Amino acid sequence: MKKIIILGSSGAIGSYLSKTLNKDFHIIASVRKSSDLKVFEKQKNISSYKVDFSKKNDIKLFLKQLETETNLYGLINCYGIQNPIGKFKDIDFSKWENNLKLNFINFSFFVHNLLPIAHDLKKIIAFSGGGATFGRENFSAYAIAKIALYKYIEILSIELAKDKVDLNLIAPGAIKSKMTEQIVEYGSTLGKEYESASSTINNGGDDKEKILNLCRLLLSKESNGLSGRLFAAQWDNLDNYDIKELINNKNLFTMKRIDNKYFTEQKKL
């Protein structure tokens, strides 16, 4: 059975994917706290490890454990932090810096060291977040880390193309999670952010099954060659596309400038 590493399996999305994708793959789940290991004790096809991705030594130990694993086919990164929330000039810069380190630098460190030992790795999926495609006030660290992650995925999709490794980014939508709760706890001074987060908590958030279905497609052989893209799980129904045509059209589902004058691909869109 092919193995999928899911980082952040104790979070809302990571937990859901771990408990659903285990029907088709053996899941190697990373969780931040020892108490979270119990969640997967009775789950079939799931091996769980305690890994705090804010600590390089934890990451190194996890990589050491992975050296003995075979058939490592995929990696899905679901972990991340949102804080600090607030205007850039007012926040604690050490927390701002730590956000970029954990969300981007340490994930990059993990992948950099995973690639030489995971010879069967063919699929890498990560998650973007609010602010990756627009200016999101009060969430500068989180948004900057996510847009850096997009460029990272885009560039590695080119560099690893000859190795037939596909890398893609998913915008999951408004999911009820710890991050949503943090926004509500921060208070109504966040305006529409507060209202949207409150609505997500009260209504249960967007459909996680759409995230699952997109992950299944991106993990499948059908999507081989589809790489370096950013998909919105709640909006982009890839069933409406010919996957082969989508693979060949390198401009679709990427972040390109469109000005209606010089964009040479506008007729194809």
Secondary structure per residue as TSV (DSSP state, phi and psi in degrees):
chain	resnum	aa	ss	phi	psi
A	1	M	-	360.0	132.9
A	2	K	-	-66.3	149.7
A	3	K	E	-111.4	140.1
A	4	I	E	-121.4	127.0
A	5	I	E	-87.7	125.1
A	6	I	E	-117.5	111.7
A	7	L	E	-86.7	136.0
A	8	G	T	79.2	42.5
A	9	S	T	-75.0	-4.9
A	10	S	T	-93.2	-5.6
A	11	G	S	-84.1	176.5
A	12	A	H	-60.4	-48.7
A	13	I	H	-77.3	-44.9
A	14	G	H	-60.5	-42.2
A	15	S	H	-64.2	-43.9
A	16	Y	H	-62.8	-45.8
A	17	L	H	-67.4	-38.7
A	18	S	H	-61.5	-40.2
A	19	K	H	-83.9	-3.0
A	20	T	H	-115.2	-40.6
A	21	L	H	-72.9	-13.7
A	22	N	T	-68.4	-6.7
A	23	K	T	-75.2	-25.4
A	24	D	T	-115.6	-19.9
A	25	F	S	-135.2	158.0
A	26	H	E	-85.4	126.7
A	27	I	E	-98.1	128.1
A	28	I	E	-103.2	103.8
A	29	A	E	-100.8	132.3
A	30	S	E	-105.5	134.4
A	31	V	E	-127.9	155.4
A	32	R	S	-82.8	-34.7
A	33	K	S	-115.4	149.2
A	34	S	G	-59.7	-35.5
A	35	S	G	-63.8	-25.1
A	36	D	G	-74.6	-16.0
A	37	L	G	-63.8	-29.5
A	38	K	G	-66.5	-24.3
A	39	V	G	-59.2	-33.6
A	40	F	G	-105.7	7.2
A	41	E	T	-56.9	-39.0
A	42	K	T	-102.5	7.5
A	43	Q	-	-84.3	136.6
A	44	K	T	-75.6	141.5
A	45	N	T	61.0	33.9
A	46	I	E	-131.9	125.3
A	47	S	E	-112.2	128.0
A	48	S	E	-115.4	145.7
A	49	Y	E	-133.7	142.3
A	50	K	E	-84.9	118.4
A	51	V	-	-140.1	119.1
A	52	D	-	-96.0	107.4
A	53	F	T	-75.5	2.7
A	54	S	T	-86.7	-6.9
A	55	K	-	-119.6	119.4
A	56	K	H	-60.1	-37.1
A	57	N	H	-64.5	-36.4
A	58	D	H	-63.8	-42.2
A	59	I	H	-64.3	-43.8
A	60	K	H	-61.7	-41.5
A	61	L	H	-64.8	-41.4
A	62	F	H	-62.6	-43.0
A	63	L	H	-62.5	-38.5
A	64	K	H	-62.1	-40.1
A	65	Q	H	-67.3	-31.9
A	66	L	H	-75.9	-16.4
A	67	E	T	-59.8	-27.7
A	68	T	T	-90.0	-6.2
A	69	E	-	-81.1	143.0
A	70	T	-	-116.4	163.6
A	71	N	-	60.5	37.3
A	72	L	E	-77.4	101.6
A	73	Y	E	-93.4	-35.5
A	74	G	E	-143.5	160.4
A	75	L	E	-135.8	128.3
A	76	I	E	-123.7	121.9
A	77	N	E	-100.0	112.9
A	78	C	-	-113.5	-6.0
A	79	Y	-	-81.0	160.8
A	80	G	-	165.9	161.6
A	81	I	-	-124.8	155.5
A	82	Q	-	-106.4	-37.1
A	83	N	-	-66.6	150.2
A	84	P	-	-87.2	148.3
A	85	I	-	-104.2	136.1
A	86	G	S	139.1	172.7
A	87	K	-	-63.8	140.9
A	88	F	T	-55.6	-40.0
A	89	K	T	-70.0	-16.7
A	90	D	T	-104.4	-16.7
A	91	I	S	-78.8	165.4
A	92	D	-	-75.8	114.1
A	93	F	H	-64.5	-29.8
A	94	S	H	-64.0	-35.4
A	95	K	H	-72.0	-37.0
A	96	W	H	-61.5	-46.7
A	97	E	H	-63.9	-40.1
A	98	N	H	-64.5	-33.7
A	99	N	H	-60.6	-48.7
A	100	L	H	-65.0	-36.3
A	101	K	I	-64.1	-47.9
A	102	L	I	-73.5	-46.3
A	103	N	I	-73.0	-30.4
A	104	F	I	-120.9	-57.1
A	105	I	I	-61.7	-48.3
A	106	N	H	-70.9	-31.1
A	107	F	H	-67.2	-42.5
A	108	S	H	-62.2	-39.9
A	109	F	H	-60.3	-42.4
A	110	F	H	-63.2	-47.6
A	111	V	H	-64.9	-40.5
A	112	H	H	-57.0	-37.9
A	113	N	H	-90.7	-17.8
A	114	L	H	-78.1	-39.9
A	115	L	T	-54.3	-41.3
A	116	P	T	-69.9	-20.3
A	117	I	T	-106.2	-17.8
A	118	A	-	-101.4	80.1
A	119	H	T	-70.2	-18.2
A	120	D	T	-98.9	5.3
A	121	L	-	-67.3	123.6
A	122	K	-	-127.7	-16.6
A	123	K	E	-135.7	128.9
A	124	I	E	-128.6	126.3
A	125	I	E	-125.6	133.6
A	126	A	E	-129.9	169.6
A	127	F	E	-115.4	133.6
A	128	S	-	-87.4	-171.9
A	129	G	-	-158.1	178.4
A	130	G	T	-56.7	125.7
A	131	G	T	108.7	-9.8
A	132	A	S	-70.1	-28.6
A	133	T	S	-118.1	4.4
A	134	F	S	-154.5	164.3
A	135	G	-	-75.4	111.7
A	136	R	-	-107.9	103.0
A	137	E	T	-60.5	138.6
A	138	N	T	78.9	1.1
A	139	F	-	-131.2	42.0
A	140	S	H	-61.9	-44.6
A	141	A	H	-63.7	-48.1
A	142	Y	H	-61.8	-46.0
A	143	A	H	-66.0	-41.5
A	144	I	H	-66.9	-39.6
A	145	A	H	-61.9	-37.6
A	146	K	H	-74.2	-37.1
A	147	I	H	-72.0	-32.8
A	148	A	H	-63.2	-39.4
A	149	L	H	-63.8	-37.5
A	150	Y	H	-61.6	-48.1
A	151	K	H	-64.4	-35.9
A	152	Y	H	-60.3	-48.2
A	153	I	H	-62.8	-42.8
A	154	E	H	-62.6	-46.1
A	155	I	H	-69.9	-43.4
A	156	L	H	-66.4	-27.5
A	157	S	H	-63.8	-29.6
A	158	I	H	-79.1	-47.1
A	159	E	H	-66.5	-31.1
A	160	L	T	-101.2	7.3
A	161	A	G	-60.2	-39.9
A	162	K	G	-67.0	-23.2
A	163	D	G	-89.8	0.0
A	164	K	T	59.2	43.6
A	165	V	-	-105.3	123.3
A	166	D	E	-99.0	131.9
A	167	L	E	-125.9	129.9
A	168	N	E	-142.4	158.5
A	169	L	E	-118.3	139.4
A	170	I	E	-119.2	128.7
A	171	A	E	-89.5	112.0
A	172	P	-	-76.9	-23.6
A	173	G	-	101.6	-169.8
A	174	A	S	-86.0	97.0
A	175	I	B	-104.1	135.5
A	176	K	-	-67.8	116.7
A	177	S	S	-155.2	-178.1
A	178	K	H	-62.9	-35.7
A	179	M	H	-62.9	-40.1
A	180	T	H	-62.4	-41.3
A	181	E	H	-64.3	-36.7
A	182	Q	H	-62.8	-37.3
A	183	I	H	-66.1	-43.1
A	184	V	H	-64.8	-40.9
A	185	E	H	-64.7	-32.8
A	186	Y	H	-64.0	-38.4
A	187	G	-	116.9	173.7
A	188	S	G	-70.0	-9.8
A	189	T	G	-64.4	-15.1
A	190	L	G	-79.7	-4.2
A	191	G	T	62.7	-121.4
A	192	K	H	-63.1	-30.7
A	193	E	H	-61.3	-43.3
A	194	Y	H	-64.6	-45.1
A	195	E	H	-62.9	-43.6
A	196	S	H	-65.4	-42.7
A	197	A	H	-65.1	-41.3
A	198	S	H	-61.9	-41.7
A	199	S	H	-64.0	-40.9
A	200	T	H	-62.0	-43.8
A	201	I	H	-66.1	-42.7
A	202	N	H	-70.6	-34.3
A	203	N	H	-98.4	-6.5
A	204	G	-	93.4	-7.6
A	205	G	B	83.3	-178.3
A	206	D	S	-72.5	171.1
A	207	D	-	-76.6	113.3
A	208	K	H	-72.8	-21.0
A	209	E	H	-64.7	-30.3
A	210	K	H	-66.3	-34.6
A	211	I	H	-65.5	-45.1
A	212	L	H	-59.6	-47.3
A	213	N	H	-62.7	-38.6
A	214	L	H	-67.9	-40.9
A	215	C	H	-61.9	-42.1
A	216	R	H	-60.5	-41.4
A	217	L	H	-65.9	-45.3
A	218	L	H	-70.2	-18.1
A	219	L	H	-90.5	-10.1
A	220	S	S	-85.3	161.9
A	221	K	G	-66.2	-26.9
A	222	E	G	-57.5	-31.3
A	223	S	G	-96.2	9.5
A	224	N	T	-54.7	124.8
A	225	G	T	99.0	-14.2
A	226	L	-	-84.6	108.5
A	227	S	-	-152.1	154.4
A	228	G	S	74.4	26.1
A	229	R	E	-112.4	161.4
A	230	L	E	-120.3	113.9
A	231	F	E	-110.5	141.7
A	232	A	E	-98.1	112.2
A	233	A	T	-58.9	-35.1
A	234	Q	T	-83.0	-15.7
A	235	W	T	-118.6	-33.2
A	236	D	-	-94.0	102.6
A	237	N	-	-92.9	100.2
A	238	L	G	-72.3	-7.9
A	239	D	G	-66.3	-19.4
A	240	N	G	-84.7	-0.1
A	241	Y	S	-118.0	149.1
A	242	D	-	-79.9	113.5
A	243	I	H	-59.0	-38.5
A	244	K	H	-63.6	-41.4
A	245	E	H	-66.2	-37.6
A	246	L	H	-65.1	-39.7
A	247	I	H	-61.6	-40.6
A	248	N	H	-78.1	-24.8
A	249	N	-	-91.2	93.7
A	250	K	T	-71.6	-9.4
A	251	N	T	-90.7	-20.6
A	252	L	T	-74.1	141.2
A	253	F	T	59.7	38.8
A	254	T	S	-129.2	171.6
A	255	M	-	-98.4	98.6
A	256	K	-	-120.4	151.4
A	257	R	-	-80.0	128.9
A	258	I	-	-121.4	120.2
A	259	D	-	-122.9	7.1
A	260	N	S	64.4	9.0
A	261	K	S	-129.2	-47.8
A	262	Y	S	-110.4	-4.7
A	263	F	-	-76.6	105.9
A	264	T	T	-72.0	-14.6
A	265	E	T	-97.7	6.1
A	266	Q	G	-60.7	-31.4
A	267	K	G	-69.0	-27.8
A	268	K	G	-75.2	-20.1
A	269	L	-	-87.2	360.0
